[in-house]
């Protein structure tokens, strides 16, 4: 699957405190990518290379968080339908 991004693309890294994600985050930041948050359960409140870490993806999308991505806008505007009613 291909992912098309543009220069203003912002994203979060899931599992950001893990070994592979730490290297990925460092390399992306060196390249100039806009990582606006990371998620690792139980490690919220920390920072990795200046990137805030949250306990959940939902927590990273809260209005008080630094994340201002298209995903956040989509999550806050889309009506969710319970799986049992789909």
Secondary structure, DSSP 8 states (H G I E B T S, - for coil): ------TT-EEEEETTTSHHHHHHHHHHHHHT-EEEEEE-TT-TT-EETTEEEESSHHHHTSTTSS---HHHHHHHHS----GGG-
